[in-house]
Amino acid sequence: MSKILFSIFGLVIYASTASALPLPRGIEVVPESFTQDYDFEGIVKLNNCSGSLVRFETSSDKDAALVITNGHCLELGMPKPGKVITKRQSDRTFRLMNSQGEVKATLNATEIIYSSMTKTDITIYKLEETYADIINKYSIRPFTLAKEHPTKNTSIDIVSGYWDRGYRCAIEEFAYQLKEAGWTFEDSIRYSRPGCETIGGTSGSPIIQTGTRNIIGINNTGNEDGDKCTMNNPCEIDANGNVVFEKGWSYGQQTYWIYSCLDNNNNIDLTIAGCQLAH
């Protein structure tokens, strides 16, 4: 068996393979109640995380399709604080699920459009396939990235392709800053409890407004041990510098910022005035 070197963001790094696998935070068997009543249409499985097939509100069916997951799920390794990766070639594959959670297709990336763990925790891939290709061949629709900031108390579903399971709760609060080891995220989404006690491997899962196909964020981390501001133990910092943290608090990161950086062709352009993504 491979020797475990260390775990990060719910991922375990093994010495013999240098590959990342999810750490299930003490949950090995998924009860049936976690898998029922969730719609998996457009959810994707990565080799180390979860993700989703997404489009913008202004996307056309002829556009190259996109997959979104976390920055820390990037195949090149976790981007360092302050690092932004754009327009990098990729040949990563994703397994696409239908509404029942059955894998129906393998999708192929051509490019890492954007990846960062600064301010938010996002990787966006461009695919070989267009939305029309996927819809016509597999009858599977993408999710739509919401353009507006989400609101407190909104009911949300977090659906994981890696674990074939879902969670349901509400947005409890927004953290001004969330610090985890050397990374700092802004305006993070904290989940209510019980309901969204996410585990390793759920990283990159979409945060979906319940009853819709609108994604309002991406699941990315949680405080596992009750420690302060360390790896796998994020802490919240308010505008006055006060720090709070609690074991069991889990979080997702904002996605609506992407719209502030889109040009007229739905390409991300970090030079656009008012672009809110890290650059």
Secondary structure as GFF3:
##gff-version 3
##sequence-region A 1 279
A	DSSP	beta_strand	4	8	.	.	.	ID=ss1
A	DSSP	beta_strand	11	14	.	.	.	ID=ss2
A	DSSP	beta_strand	20	22	.	.	.	ID=ss3
A	DSSP	alpha_helix	32	35	.	.	.	ID=ss4
A	DSSP	beta_strand	43	45	.	.	.	ID=ss5
A	DSSP	beta_strand	50	55	.	.	.	ID=ss6
A	DSSP	beta_strand	64	69	.	.	.	ID=ss7
A	DSSP	three_ten_helix	71	73	.	.	.	ID=ss8
A	DSSP	beta_strand	84	89	.	.	.	ID=ss9
A	DSSP	beta_strand	93	97	.	.	.	ID=ss10
A	DSSP	beta_strand	103	116	.	.	.	ID=ss11
A	DSSP	beta_strand	122	130	.	.	.	ID=ss12
A	DSSP	alpha_helix	131	138	.	.	.	ID=ss13
A	DSSP	beta_strand	143	145	.	.	.	ID=ss14
A	DSSP	beta_strand	155	160	.	.	.	ID=ss15
A	DSSP	beta_strand	165	180	.	.	.	ID=ss16
A	DSSP	beta_strand	183	191	.	.	.	ID=ss17
A	DSSP	beta_strand	206	209	.	.	.	ID=ss18
A	DSSP	beta_strand	214	222	.	.	.	ID=ss19
A	DSSP	beta_strand	235	237	.	.	.	ID=ss20
A	DSSP	beta_strand	243	244	.	.	.	ID=ss21
A	DSSP	beta_strand	250	254	.	.	.	ID=ss22
A	DSSP	three_ten_helix	256	261	.	.	.	ID=ss23
###
